[in-house]
């Protein structure tokens, strides 16, 4: 059985499982739709959180970034890992103690203001739609790769799948679906990594193979890779072209952005207590480490295999007798373009420009000694999916990896859709504009909002195809979250004096400055030499986070202090069991303007 059979087998099997779980766990109330009834077991929630957290950026894009950026790509690995630790230890237990459904819900009650709630909804929507654009691009990459269809068609197919189980099951359905998706994605990620580690280093443990010697030599694998890439005119794999300032700011923006991501925070509202939130955070970190410790090895192995199979290959157009012509070239000492390349070329995500007309693919860097320009342009997001084909692994491994990539992208997309739908139905409609609406009406609005969000997400994913890689799109979302939501969540928990005026000012400053900077330098014609202090758009959220926090604190000091019951509440949420001592029971609302 070939790889096409196995791909369809695993994809259909896993999608059938996801839809079956969504039907079985269909939400019957708003509490089940928003927070899965507050009764998810910490271990189960940890696994669901890991799947929600490890998006297409982690599964598809991070290893591709590390493969082609080397040390420079490690900022994503460090930022996302450190950010989750920051969220788990610093914010999650206290947010759960507050006992709300959503981040805007927390903001609205903590800052006793409907205006603050609405602005928080706007920030959450900006972050979520930016993030989901990256996920839908990952879905398009995966579907176009295994179906051989154009990228945009792949996104449309993914939209239909997400619609079924996100709109039907709500958070309850998504939680248990994400447990299944975690199992699929982690198995799909580690199995080919083990195969490749054995082939390249002789060590079955990818983490050890990555730092060990190349198979049959006394030379370390990384030293060999450094030699190969520098001989071709690329920057040394274990170095980077990024400045220290930019590396620091990108890492920090990803860390603090993680602690402000609504779709990750909402997962800690699904457990029964602050203690359960801490336990689920610990489990999630362990589950996340299973993939994140393997990613550097996968990236290095991908770069090595890509160079070996593509550089200096003779490009033969498809047509009659393709295999015979390829065999003739091999007999003459040449190598044909591999089948995997021809498969991915059909998607438009891998391109060859024969600049000198010699029919030989030249993969070169800007420092190439022979002066030949690079003729091969790969999209970095394809490499985790293409790795099994490049390494000539069994067909069932190829199919498994496709299913894993789709699981990673769809699990996070579903979590983001919950943030969007709950922001519209619960925070805007129920808690702001139409408080007398029934639970049945609220559920209907939530499902309609989720359906519209799926459509918008698909359109954004198509738009995101013009950006280099999924992780870059996702990094913009982290920057927006770091600058707009993290300061008011952190100060709302740890500083009693922070008031509604300060929160509103901080959110507006963080959102407007960060979004404007990203838009100008990515779509408005700005150039790298104009970056503020040399900080790229991916890292600017960290800079503006401090600006937003400073503005919020200054405005708070210059305006009236919060009501005493709010100050007492801030004190109480840091003491387990004291949450309701001031009449702020779950589902209640503080005085609003």
C-alpha positions in Angstrom: 0.0 0.0 0.0 1.4 3.4 -1.0 1.6 6.6 0.9 -1.6 8.0 -0.7 -3.6 5.1 0.8 -2.1 5.6 4.2 -2.6 9.4 4.1 -6.3 9.0 3.3 -6.5 6.2 5.9 -5.1 8.2 8.8 -6.8 11.5 7.9 -10.2 10.0 7.5 -9.8 7.9 10.6 -8.7 10.8 12.8 -11.3 13.2 11.4 -14.0 10.6 12.0 -12.8 10.3 15.6 -12.9 14.1 16.1 -16.4 14.5 14.7 -17.6 11.5 16.7 -16.2 13.0 19.9 -17.9 16.4 19.1 -21.3 14.6 18.6 -20.8 12.6 21.8 -19.8 15.6 23.9 -22.2 18.2 22.4 -22.6 21.1 24.7 -26.0 21.4 26.3 -25.6 24.6 28.3 -23.7 27.8 28.1 -21.4 26.7 30.9 -20.5 23.5 28.9 -20.2 25.5 25.7 -17.8 28.1 27.2 -15.8 26.3 29.9 -16.8 22.6 29.6 -18.8 22.7 32.8 -15.7 23.6 35.0 -15.2 19.9 35.7 -12.4 18.7 33.4 -9.7 16.5 35.1 -6.3 18.2 35.4 -4.5 15.5 33.4 -7.1 15.6 30.6 -7.0 19.4 30.6 -3.2 19.3 30.5 -3.3 17.2 27.4 -6.0 19.4 25.8 -4.0 22.5 26.7 -0.9 21.1 25.1 -2.8 20.4 21.9 -4.4 23.9 22.0 -0.9 25.4 22.6 1.0 23.4 20.0 -0.5 24.9 16.9 0.5 24.7 13.3 3.3 27.1 14.2 4.8 24.5 16.6 4.1 21.4 14.6 4.7 22.7 11.0 6.6 25.9 11.1 9.0 25.8 14.1 11.1 23.0 12.8 11.2 24.6 9.4 12.3 27.9 10.9 15.1 26.1 12.8 16.0 24.3 9.7 16.6 27.4 7.7 17.4 30.0 10.3 19.5 27.8 12.6 20.3 29.5 15.9 18.1 32.4 14.9 15.0 30.2 14.7 15.5 29.2 18.4 13.9 32.4 19.5 10.5 30.8 18.8 11.4 27.7 20.8 12.7 29.7 23.8 9.9 32.3 23.7 7.0 29.8 23.5 8.4 27.5 26.1 9.3 30.2 28.6 6.0 31.9 28.0 4.0 28.9 29.0 5.9 28.6 32.3 5.2 32.3 32.9 1.5 31.8 32.3 1.3 28.6 34.4 3.1 30.0 37.4 2.1 33.7 37.4 -1.4 34.1 36.1 -3.4 30.9 35.5 -4.2 29.9 39.1 -5.4 33.5 40.0 -7.5 33.8 36.9 -9.2 30.5 37.7 -9.8 31.7 41.3 -11.6 34.7 39.8 -14.0 32.2 38.2 -15.1 33.8 34.9 -15.7 32.5 31.4 -13.3 34.6 29.4 -10.5 37.2 29.5 -12.9 40.1 28.7 -15.2 38.8 31.4 -12.3 39.1 33.9 -11.5 42.6 32.5 -15.1 43.8 32.7 -15.5 42.7 36.3 -12.1 43.5 37.6 -12.2 47.0 36.1 -16.0 47.5 36.8 -16.5 48.8 33.4 -18.5 47.9 30.3 -16.2 50.1 28.2 -13.1 48.1 29.4 -14.9 44.9 28.6 -15.7 46.0 25.1 -12.1 47.1 24.5 -10.9 43.8 25.8 -13.2 42.0 23.4 -11.6 44.1 20.5 -8.1 43.2 21.7 -9.1 39.5 22.0 -10.5 39.5 18.5 -7.4 41.2 17.0 -5.2 38.6 18.7 -7.4 35.6 17.8 -8.0 36.5 14.2 -4.3 37.2 13.7 -3.4 33.9 15.3 -6.1 31.9 13.5 -4.8 33.2 10.1 -1.6 31.3 10.8 -3.5 28.2 11.7 -5.6 28.2 8.6 -2.4 28.7 6.5 -1.1 25.5 8.2 -4.3 23.7 7.3 -3.9 24.9 3.7 -0.3 23.6 3.6 -1.3 20.2 5.0 -4.4 19.6 2.8 -2.7 20.9 -0.4 0.3 18.7 0.3 -1.6 15.4 0.7 -4.5 16.0 -1.7 -2.3 17.7 -4.4 -4.8 20.6 -4.6 -4.1 24.3 -4.7 -3.4 26.0 -1.3 -6.6 28.0 -1.2 -8.7 24.8 -1.9 -6.9 23.2 1.1 -8.0 26.0 3.3 -11.7 25.7 2.2 -11.6 22.0 3.1 -10.2 22.7 6.5 -12.8 25.3 7.2 -15.6 22.7 6.6 -14.0 20.3 9.1 -13.5 22.9 11.8 -17.0 24.1 11.4 -18.5 20.8 12.3 -16.8 20.1 15.6 -16.2 23.6 16.9 -19.7 24.9 16.3 -21.4 21.7 17.6 -19.4 20.8 20.6 -18.3 24.1 22.1 -15.6 24.0 24.7 -16.7 20.6 26.0 -16.5 19.0 22.6 -13.2 20.8 21.8 -11.6 19.7 25.0 -12.1 16.0 24.4 -11.3 16.4 20.7 -8.0 18.1 21.6 -7.1 15.1 23.8 -7.3 12.9 20.8 -5.5 15.4 18.6 -2.6 15.6 21.1 -2.1 11.8 20.9 -2.2 12.0 17.1 0.2 15.0 16.7 2.8 13.8 19.3 3.0 10.3 17.8 3.1 11.8 14.3 5.9 14.2 15.2 8.2 11.8 17.1 8.0 8.6 14.9 9.6 10.2 11.8 12.1 12.0 14.1 13.3 8.6 15.4 13.6 7.2 11.9 15.6 10.2 10.7 17.9 10.2 13.8 18.7 6.6 13.2 19.6 7.2 9.5 21.7 10.4 10.1 23.3 9.7 13.5 22.7 6.1 14.3 20.9 7.1 17.5 17.2 6.3 18.0 16.7 9.2 20.4 16.4 12.5 18.3 17.5 14.7 21.2 20.7 12.8 21.6 21.3 12.3 17.9 21.0 16.1 17.5 24.1 16.7 19.7 25.9 13.5 18.8 28.1 12.5 15.8 27.0 11.8 12.3 26.6 8.1 11.6 29.9 6.3 10.9 32.1 9.4 11.6 33.9 11.1 14.5 32.4 14.5 13.4 29.4 15.9 15.3 26.2 16.2 13.3 26.0 20.0 13.8 29.7 20.4 12.7 28.9 18.5 9.5 25.8 20.6 8.9 27.8 23.8 9.5 30.4 22.7 6.9 27.7 21.8 4.3 25.8 25.1 4.6 28.8 27.3 4.7 30.3 25.6 1.6 27.1 26.5 -0.2 27.3 30.1 0.8 24.8 30.2 3.7 25.4 31.5 7.2 26.8 29.0 9.6 23.9 26.9 11.0 24.9 27.5 14.7 25.0 31.3 14.2 22.4 34.0 13.3 22.1 37.2 11.4 19.7 38.7 14.0 21.0 41.3 16.4 21.1 40.5 20.1 18.5 43.2 20.8 16.1 41.6 18.2 16.6 38.1 19.5 15.9 39.3 23.1 12.8 41.2 22.1 11.3 38.5 20.0 11.8 35.9 22.7 10.3 38.3 25.3 7.4 39.2 23.1 6.6 35.5 22.6 6.9 34.9 26.4 4.7 37.7 27.6 2.3 37.3 24.7 1.8 33.7 25.7 0.6 34.9 29.1 -1.9 37.2 27.4 -3.3 34.7 24.9 -7.1 34.3 25.4 -7.4 30.8 23.9 -4.7 29.5 26.3 -6.0 31.3 29.4 -9.5 30.1 28.8 -8.4 26.5 29.2 -7.6 27.1 32.9 -11.3 28.1 33.4 -12.4 24.5 32.5 -11.0 23.0 35.7 -12.7 23.0 39.1 -10.3 25.1 41.2 -7.0 27.1 41.3 -5.3 24.0 42.6 -6.5 22.0 39.6 -5.3 24.8 37.4 -1.8 24.4 38.8 -1.9 20.7 38.3 -3.2 20.9 34.7 -0.4 23.5 34.0 2.2 21.0 35.2 0.8 18.2 33.0 0.5 20.5 30.0 4.2 21.6 30.3 5.3 17.9 30.4 3.1 17.1 27.3 4.5 20.2 25.5 8.1 19.2 26.2 7.6 15.9 24.4 7.4 17.9 21.1 9.5 21.0 21.9 12.6 19.0 22.8 12.4 17.1 19.5 11.9 20.2 17.3 15.6 21.3 17.0 16.6 17.8 15.9 13.8 17.7 13.3 14.9 21.0 11.9 18.6 20.1 11.6 17.7 16.7 10.0 15.4 18.4 7.6 18.0 20.9 6.4 20.6 18.1 5.9 18.2 15.9 3.9 16.9 18.8 1.8 20.4 19.7 0.7 21.4 16.1 -0.1 18.3 15.5 -2.3 17.9 18.8 -4.1 21.2 20.5 -4.7 22.8 19.6 -8.1 19.8 17.5 -9.1 18.8 17.5 -12.8 15.3 18.8 -13.3 13.2 16.6 -15.6 9.8 17.8 -16.6 6.9 15.5 -16.0 5.7 13.5 -19.0 6.1 10.1 -20.6 9.0 7.9 -19.6 9.8 10.1 -16.5 11.2 7.1 -14.6 13.2 5.8 -17.5 14.8 9.3 -18.1 15.6 9.6 -14.4 17.2 6.2 -14.5 19.3 7.2 -17.5 20.6 10.3 -15.6 21.5 8.1 -12.6 23.4 5.8 -14.9 25.4 8.8 -16.1 26.3 9.8 -12.5 23.7 12.5 -12.1 20.7 12.6 -9.8 17.1 13.5 -10.8 14.9 15.7 -8.9 13.3 13.5 -6.3 9.6 12.5 -6.5 8.8 14.3 -3.2 9.9 17.6 -4.9 7.6 17.0 -7.8 4.7 16.3 -5.5 5.2 19.5 -3.5 5.9 21.6 -6.5 2.3 21.1 -7.6 1.1 22.9 -4.5 2.9 26.1 -5.4 4.8 26.0 -2.1 8.1 24.8 -3.6 9.5 26.6 -6.7 12.5 26.2 -9.1 13.7 29.1 -11.2 16.3 27.9 -13.7 18.2 31.2 -13.9 21.1 30.0 -16.1 19.1 27.5 -18.2 21.3 24.5 -17.5 18.5 22.3 -16.1 20.5 21.7 -12.9 19.0 22.9 -9.6 21.4 25.1 -7.7 20.8 25.6 -4.0 23.1 28.4 -3.0 23.4 31.1 -0.4 24.4 34.8 -0.8 28.0 34.0 0.0 28.4 31.3 -2.7 32.0 31.0 -3.9 31.0 30.1 -7.4 28.7 33.1 -7.7 25.7 31.1 -8.8 22.4 32.5 -7.6 19.9 30.4 -5.6 17.4 28.7 -7.9 15.3 26.8 -5.3 12.8 28.6 -3.2 11.1 26.4 -0.5 8.2 27.5 1.8 9.6 26.6 5.2 6.2 25.4 6.5 6.3 22.3 4.3 9.3 20.5 5.8 7.8 18.6 8.7 5.2 17.3 6.3 7.8 16.6 3.6 10.4 15.1 5.9 9.2 11.5 5.7 9.1 11.7 1.9 12.6 13.3 1.7 14.0 10.6 4.0 12.2 7.9 2.0 10.3 6.6 5.1 7.5 4.1 4.8 4.2 5.3 3.4 2.3 4.9 6.6 4.7 7.4 8.3 3.9 10.0 5.6 0.2 9.6 6.2 0.6 9.8 10.0 2.5 13.1 9.7 -0.2 14.6 7.6 -2.8 13.6 10.1 -0.6 15.1 12.9 -0.1 18.4 11.1 -3.8 18.8 10.6 -4.5 17.9 14.2 -2.1 20.6 15.4 -3.6 23.3 13.2 -7.2 22.3 13.8 -6.9 22.0 17.6 -5.6 25.5 18.0 -8.1 26.9 15.4 -10.9 25.4 17.4 -9.7 27.0 20.6 -9.4 30.4 18.9 -12.9 30.0 17.5 -14.2 29.5 21.1 -12.5 32.8 22.1 -14.1 34.6 19.2 -17.6 33.2 19.7 -17.6 33.6 23.5 -16.4 37.2 23.1 -19.3 38.0 20.8 -22.1 36.0 22.5 -21.1 36.3 26.2 -19.1 39.5 26.6 -20.7 41.7 24.0 -24.3 40.4 23.9 -25.1 38.8 27.3 -22.9 41.0 29.5 -23.1 44.3 27.7 -25.8 45.0 25.1 -28.6 42.4 25.8 -28.3 41.2 29.4 -31.9 39.8 29.4 -31.3 37.3 26.6 -32.0 33.6 27.5 -29.4 30.9 27.7 -30.9 29.3 24.6 -30.5 32.6 22.7 -27.0 33.0 24.0 -26.1 29.5 22.7 -27.6 30.3 19.3 -25.6 33.6 19.1 -22.4 31.7 20.1 -22.8 29.1 17.4 -23.6 31.8 14.7 -20.5 33.8 15.8 -18.4 30.6 15.6 -19.7 29.9 12.1 -18.9 33.5 10.9 -15.5 33.3 12.5 -14.7 30.1 10.6 -15.5 31.9 7.3 -13.4 35.0 8.3 -10.5 32.7 9.5 -10.4 31.0 6.1 -10.2 34.3 4.3 -7.4 35.5 6.6 -5.6 32.2 6.0 -5.7 32.8 2.2 -4.4 36.3 2.8 -1.6 34.9 5.1 -0.3 32.8 2.2 1.7 35.9 1.1 3.7 35.8 4.3 6.8 33.6 4.5 5.8 31.2 7.2 3.1 30.3 9.8 5.2 31.2 12.8 5.7 34.8 11.6 1.9 35.3 11.4 1.5 33.8 14.9 4.4 35.9 16.3 2.3 39.0 15.4 -0.5 37.7 17.5 1.8 37.2 20.4 3.1 40.7 20.1 -0.5 42.1 20.1 -1.3 40.0 23.2 1.8 41.1 25.0 1.2 44.8 24.5 -2.6 44.9 24.9 -3.8 42.2 27.3 -0.8 41.1 29.4 -0.3 44.4 31.2 -3.9 44.8 32.3 -4.2 41.1 33.4 -0.9 41.2 35.4 -1.7 44.6 37.0 -5.3 43.5 37.6 -4.1 40.6 39.7 -1.1 42.1 41.5 -1.9 45.8 41.9 -5.0 46.9 43.7 -4.7 50.5 42.6 -5.1 49.7 38.9 -8.4 51.2 37.8 -10.7 51.2 34.8 -9.2 54.4 33.3 -5.7 53.0 33.5 -6.8 49.7 32.0 -8.6 51.3 29.1 -5.6 53.6 28.3 -3.2 50.6 28.5 -5.2 48.4 26.2 -5.6 51.2 23.6 -2.0 52.2 23.7 -0.7 48.6 23.4 -3.1 47.6 20.7 -2.8 50.7 18.5 1.0 51.1 18.7 1.8 47.4 18.1 -0.7 46.9 15.3 0.5 50.1 13.5 4.1 49.1 13.7 3.5 45.6 12.4 1.2 46.9 9.6 3.7 49.6 8.5 6.7 47.3 8.3 5.0 44.3 6.8 2.4 45.9 4.5 3.1 49.7 4.5 6.5 49.9 2.8 8.7 50.2 5.9 12.2 48.8 5.7 14.4 47.0 8.2 16.8 50.0 8.6 13.9 52.0 10.0 13.1 49.5 12.8 12.9 51.2 16.3 16.2 50.3 18.1 16.7 47.5 15.6 13.6 45.6 16.8 11.6 43.7 14.1 7.8 43.6 14.0 7.9 40.1 15.6 9.5 41.6 18.7 8.0 45.0 19.0 5.1 43.9 21.2 7.6 43.6 24.1 8.7 47.2 23.7 5.2 48.6 23.5 4.1 46.3 26.4 6.2 48.4 28.8 4.8 51.6 27.2 1.2 50.3 27.7 1.9 49.3 31.3 3.5 52.7 32.1 0.6 54.6 30.6 -1.9 52.4 32.5 -0.1 53.0 35.8 0.3 56.7 35.3 -3.4 57.2 34.4 -4.5 55.0 37.3 -2.5 57.2 39.8 -3.9 60.4 38.3 -7.5 59.2 38.5 -9.8 57.9 41.4 -8.9 54.6 43.0 -11.1 51.5 42.3 -14.0 50.9 44.7 -13.0 49.2 48.0 -14.9 46.0 47.1 -12.7 45.7 43.9 -9.5 46.2 45.9 -10.7 43.6 48.4 -11.4 41.2 45.5 -7.9 41.6 44.1 -6.6 40.7 47.5 -8.9 37.7 47.8 -8.2 36.0 44.5 -4.6 35.4 45.5 -5.9 33.4 48.5 -7.5 30.1 47.6 -11.1 29.8 48.9 -11.6 33.5 49.5 -13.1 34.3 46.1 -16.7 34.9 47.2 -16.1 36.8 50.4 -17.2 40.1 48.9 -20.4 39.2 47.1 -18.6 38.5 43.8 -19.9 35.0 43.2 -19.2 33.2 39.9 -21.3 34.6 37.2 -21.9 37.9 39.1 -20.7 41.3 38.1 -19.1 44.1 39.8 -20.6 47.6 39.6 -20.4 48.9 36.1 -20.3 52.3 34.7 
